[in-house]
């Protein structure tokens, strides 16, 4: 439905300006609202936001840190496809990536992986001194890259105006929020905001994703831009850069993904910096050096210690003359925290999961994926985006700009290079927020107006709100495996329940993933058509060979 709305509206600049003028004249003719009316509207908005937050559900356990139990579906050969299109140094943003190289997640959600271990960011802010805090920031930063996919996958490029909102709940009752928007298409720029008001943490970032083909057989995704991370309680601001992701072995050998490049985490107030280098394992005999990272802790030009380890497991710091190395990060002691997200049917029409739901559902079909259907859905989305006036060209120039909905351009100072780096920050003034306000990311992502129209799913109340589940971005086979695991554990659970013990309350009982997935489907196991672009979790009871209604 969201796609048909795009296709049915020309969205010409003249119409947009006429609508704005009409709205302005209409507003001028209305009497000024009273203070009581403003207060009532504000109270209603707060109530709606809290209700949306209460309707959020965690991502299923079998999707945390990667899809567990999935298998790579069969797909056509990639060699000829790449040979026909790629030349060394070519910009891949203008090259059609085979759909079987795509991950059923948007890049905006991929960037949220930096918060897979949000408790590590809180621990960094609570460090006893400046060195402990910057090392804590380095540990949190390194913990955000280990998400695993089946095979080598590239996230889907977001369309302009696409948003993503989520949050995490901590043991102390505080919440960390993540809000993202695709603010530019050419060049492709994603803006992100992270906040925890209780701990005085705020981060704003912008990443310009630039991809290219590097001979002999490597595709690179270069993450340009930067991040400003602030610990307000300490008056500290950290400038952070990003590595390059490499898909290696495109034509022969084992296809794998590795990180490379030099990054830095620097604080101007303390003069401390952590410099890191991500290394690609050598082609021969490099098993022991996979995912290797090295670096140093510095104060100005003085080296305080050497850093070494694997960014997906453990990283150590060795100080000069120290008896033993210090642990900077040990992921074996941490679990991936689930994102709290709105169920698919409640999301706004331009939110990542709902926007791409038809294509993602087609990609998650098992055991066979209809790649032609996936390609058609992907091409349709891209064609709809080209119809926007801001993508129309006249004499090589854009004929109409695009106004970001949630963010505004800004700069952050890089203390290492003494330069100002352009980023995007949350537009607090436009959104009516202050630094001390908690950001309701799910409400902003869902409800923020878009000139293309579209409506978010209706908010249910009472019993209608029961049984809502998150959009399962996992194949049906994975859901079925989770159901089998739950069924196997059922006898033990029943035996435990038979023992004298207080009966669990409804508030403390959480449905199994399979039951939750089943609740979101009609009895026949086919996809429900219950909203604009809505796709629900695959039913565990459906045969694995069933194909989703991709054309819908």
N, C-alpha and C positions, 0 to 999 in steps of 0.2 A: 504494500500500500504506500509506503514511503517512497518507493521507486516510482510508482505510477503518479504520485503527486509531483515528483520532480519532472517527469516527462510531460505532464499536462500543463505545466506552468512555464511560460517563456522566461520569466524573471528578468525582464528587460530593465535597464537602469531607469528609463522614464517612468515605468510603472512603480518602481520602488520610490522614486522621488515624489510621485503623485500621491502615493499612499502616505508618505511621511508628511507631506503638506496637508493632506486631509486630516490626518491625526492631530497635527499641530493646531489647525483651525478649529477642530472639534474640541480640543482641550481648552482653547482660549474661550470658547463660548460657554463652558461649564462653570458654575460657581465654585469658588475655592472650597476645598474640603476642610471641615472643621478639625480641630485637634483631636477630638474624640473619635472621629472617623479614621484619622491616620493611626491613632493608637489601636483601634479595633482591627484595622487591616494588618498592622504589624503583629498583633497578637495572633491573628489567624494564620499569618505566614509562619510564625514560629511553631504553632501547633501542627501545621501541615508538615513542616520540616522534621519535627520530632517523630511524627507518625511514620514518615518515610524511613527514618533511621531505624525505627522499631521493626519495620517490615523487612529489613535487610537480613540476609542469611549468609552463612559462611560458605566458601568454596568447598566442595567435597574433598575428603581426605586424599582420595586417589588422584587428585589433580595438583596437590601441593608439591612445588619444586619440579614439576613435570608430570606428564601423563604416565601413570604406572600401569603396566600390564598390556600396553598397546603393541601392535606389530605394524611394520611398514607395509602399506598396501602396494600391490603391484602397480607399475606405471610404465609408460613408454620409455624408450632409450633417450638419454639426455645428450649423448655425445654429438649426434648430428645436429640437434637443436642448437647446441652451443657453438659448434663449428660454423654453422651458417650465420650466426648473429654476432659473435664476439671477436674483437680484435684487441690486442694489448693496449691498455690505457683508456678503453672505451668507457663512457659514462653509462652505468647500468640503469640509471633512473629513466632512461629513454629506451630501454630494452625490455621486451616481454619476457618476464621470468616464467619458466614452466610452472604450472599450478601445483605440481607435486613437490616443488621446492618450497611451497608456502606453508607456514604454520597457521592453524585455525585460531589465531589470535592477532589482534591489531598491534601495531608498534606501540601505541599508547599504553596498552596493557603490558606489553613487554617491558617498558620502562618502569612500570610499577614493581617489577621484580627487585628493584633496589631496596624495597621494603619487605623482602621475604623474611628478614629477621629484624623487625622494628625494635625489639627490646635491646638490640646492640646499639642503636642510635641513642636510646634513653640512657644506657650505661655510659656511653661516650660523654654525654652532656654532664653526667654526674661524676666524672673523673676528678680525682683529688687535686690534680694540678694540670698545668697547661700541657705537659708532655703526655700525661695519661689521657687527656681529652683528645689530642690530635691522633694518638695511636688508636684510640677508640673509634674515631672517625674513619681511620684507615681500615680497621677491622670491619666496620659496618659497610663501607664502600666495597671491599673485596667480597663480602658475603652476598652481593647482589647479582652475581654473574653465573651461578651454577645451575640455573634452570635447564632441565634436560628435555630434549625432544626425541621422537623416534626418527632416526636419521638426521640429516642436516636440513634444517628448516629456516626460512626467512619469514619474519612477521609480515603481515599484510600492511602495505603502506596506507596510512590514514587518509581520508579525504578531507578537504578543507572544512573547518567548522565541526569536525568530529570531536566528541568529548568522552572522557572516562572519569568516573568518580567512585571512590571506595574509601574504606577506613579500617583500622585495626583497633581492637579493645585490649588494654593492658591490665595486668594484675592489680595495679593501683587504681583502676577505674578510669584512667585517662584514655583519650583517644588520639590516634595519629591519623591524619587524613591525607589523601592523595587526590589531586585534581589535575587533569591534563586536557589540553586542547590542541588540535592541529591549526596553527595560526597562519600558516603560509603554505602554498602549494609549490611555487617556483620562486626560490628554492624551497624544498620541503623542510619546514621547521615545526618542531613539536615543543610546546611550552608546558611546564610541570610545576606544581606547587605542593609542598609537604608542610604540615603544621601539627604541632602538639602544644597547645596553649599552656597546659599544666606545667610542662617542663621548659617552656620558653624556647622551643625549637621552631625554626622556620627555614625553609629552603625554596629557592626559585631557580629554575633552570630552563635553558633552551638548547635544543640539539638540532643541528642541521645535518641530516643524514645524506651522505654523498657516497655513492657506490661506483666501483669501477672493476674492470677485469684486468688482472695482472698475470702476465705470462709466467710460467707456461700453462698453469691450470688452476688459478686461484681467483675467486671473486671476493672483493673486499667491501665491507660496509664501514665507512669512515664516519665517526661520530664527532663532528666539529661543534664548537660552542663551549659552554661552561655552566657551572652551578655555583650559586651563592648559598652557603649553609651558615645560618646564624644561631648562636647560643646567646639569647638575649640576657640571660641571668649573669653571664660572664662578660658581656660586651665584646664577644669574639665573632668574627666572620671568616669563614674558610672558603677559599676559591678552589674549585675542583674541576679537572678536565677528564676526558673519557678515552678509552682505548679503541682500537680498530678490531672488528670481527672479521675473521677470514674463513671462507669455505674452501678447503683444500682438497685436492684430488678430484677435480671435476670430470676429467677425461679418463684417468686410469688410477689404479691404486685404491686405497680405502678413503672414501669420502668422509671428511671430519671437519669439525668447527673448532677453531682456536682463536684466542685473543692475542694481540700484538700491540706494540707501541709503548711510548713513554707517557705517563700521566703524573700529575702532581696534586698534592693537597697542601695548601699554604695559608697561613694566618698572618696578616699584617701586624696585628696587635702584639703577638708574642714573638714574632720573627721565626717561628718554627715552620718546618715544611717536611712532608714525606714525599719523596720521589720514588716512583715505582716504574719498573719495566716489565711488560708482559712478553714472554718468549714463546716462539713457535718451536715445537719439537722437531729435531732433524728427521729427514725422510727415512734414514736407516739408523736403527738402534736408538731411537728416541723415546721408547716407552717410559723410561724412568723420569724423563724431563717434560712430560706432558703437563700442560697447565702451570708451567713454572713462572714464578714472579720473583724478582729481586729488586732491591732498592736500598734506601738509606733514610734515616731520620737526621735532619739537619737543623741547626740554628744559624741562620745566615750561611756563611761558607764553611762553618765548622761541622764536621760529621760527628754525630753522637752515637751512631750505631748502624750496623748492616742488617737489612731485612732480606729474608729468603724463605721460600716455601712453595706450596701449591695453592693457588687461589680458590680451589674447590675443596680444600681439606684443612690444612694447617699452615700457618705462617709464623715465623719466629723472628725475634730481634736479638742481635748479639752486640753488646756494647764492648768497647775496647777495655780489656783487662777484667771483664766480668767473668765470674766463675762458671756461670751457666747461662744459656740463652733464655730470653723471656718469651712467653707465648703472646703473640699479638692477636691471633684468631685461631680458634679450633672449632670447626663446624660440627664435629662429632658431639659437641655438648649443646647444640642448638637444634631446634626443630623449626620447620617452616610454618609461619603463622598464617592462617587463612585470611584472605580478604573478605570483608563484609560487603556484599553487593546486593542491589535490588534484583528481585526476580525479573526475568526477561520481559514479561508482560507489563511490568510497571515502569520500565525504563523509557526514557525519551527517544524520539525517532532518530536522533543524531548521535546516540551513544554507541560506543564501539560494538558491544556484543549484540545489541538489537539491530544495528545498521547492517552488520555483516552476517546476521544469523542464517539466512538462506544458503549463502555460500559455505559457511562453516559447517552447517548440517550436511551438505553434500560431501564435503571433504571428510567428514567423520563416518561416512558409511563404511561398513565392513561386512564381508571380507573384500568386496570390490567397490572401488570408487569410480563413478562416472565422470571421468576427467573432462569430457566434452561439456557436460552440464556445469561443472565448476568453472570452466573457461567462459561459458556464456554468461554466467552470473557475474563473474569478475569483469568481463567486458562491458556488461550493462551498467555496472556501478561506475566504471571509468567514463563511459559515454555520458551518463547523467551528469557527472562532474564537469565535463567539457562544455556542457550547455550553460553553465553559470556565466554571467556577464564578466566576472573578474578573470575568466580564462579566455575571453575573446581578445584577439590581437588586431591592432591596427598599426601599420608601418613599424612593426616590431615592438610596439609598446602595448602594455595592458590598457584596455579602454576603461576599466573600472576597478578600483581597489576593493579589498575585502576588509571589513572591520571585525577584528577579533571580538569574541563575545565575553571572555572572562579575563583576558590578560592584556597588558600594555608593554610596549618596548621600553627597555631600560639598559643600564650598563653595570658591570661589576668590575672592581679593580683587581688585577692580577699582580700581587706583590712581587712575584718572581721576575716577571718581564717589565713591570712598571707600566703596564698598558691597561686601558679600559676595554673590556670585552663585552660586546652586545649580548644581552639575554632578554628574556621576557619575565615580567613579574605579575602577580595577581593584581588586578585592577580594583584595589580596595575601595577607592572613592566611588567608582561606578556601582559597585556591588553593595555599598553602604556598610562596609566593614572597617574595623580598626585592627591594629596589631594584636590586641588582647582578646579579640573575638574568635571563637571557635568556628572553623569553616565547615559547613555542612556540605561536603563534596557531592554526596549522592543527590541532594536536592538541587544544587547549582547545575550539575551536569544534566539532570533530568529536565529541569524547568526553564532554563535560560532560553530566551526567544531566539529563533533563527528565521532569517528572511525567507527561507524556502518553505516555511510552514511546518505542518505536522504536529500531532498532539501526542503527549505521553500517555501511557496506559492509565486507566482510571484507578484511583486508590480504593481498594476494598476496605470494608469495615466488618467488625463482628466475625461471624463464622466464615464469611467469604474470604477473610484474610488467612484462615487456617490452611495448612497444606501447601503454602507457597514454597517453591524451591528455587535455588539459583539456576541460571542457565548452565547446563552441564556442557562444558567444551571438551567432552571426552567421547570417544567412539562407543557405539553400543556394546561392543565386545568387552570393553573395560567396565562398563556399567554392569554387564552380566556377570563378570568375574567378581565384582564387589558384592553382587547379590548372592552369588554362590558362597563367598566367604562368610557373609552374614548368616546364611542358612546353615552352614556348617557349625557356626558358633551358637546357633539357637538352642540346641539341647542343653549345653552347659549353662546358658543363660536361664533356661527354664528351671533347671535343677537348683540354681542359685536362688531363683525367685521363690522356690518352694520352701526354703528355709525361713524360720521366723525372722522377719526383718520389717522395718517400716516400709510401707508401700510407697513407691515413687510417685511424685506429683507430676501433673502435666507440664509444669514449668521446668522440671528437671529432666524430662524425657526427650531425647532427640531421635527422630526417625533415622533408620539406616539409609544410606545413599540410594539403594535400589528402590526402597519404598518411596522415598522422596521423588525419585525420577518417575516412578509409575504414577504418582499422584498428579503429575503434570501432563499426563497423556490420556486420551480417550481409550476405551476398552480394547479397541482393535489394534492399538499400538502404532497408529499412523500419526503424523504430525498434526497437532491441533492448529486451526486457523482462528486464533482468538485475539489478534491485534495486528497493528501495522508492522509488518516485517517480523512478527513474533515467531520464534521457534523454541520449542520446549525440549527438555532433556529426553534422549531416547529411552524408550521403555525397555526394562530388562526382560520383559516377557516377549518382546517382538523377535521374530527370527532374525538371525544375523544377516541373512541375505537380503532382507527387505531394503528397498531404496527409499530415502526420504523424498518428500514431494518437493524436489529442488526447483521445478519450474514455477512453483507457487511462491 
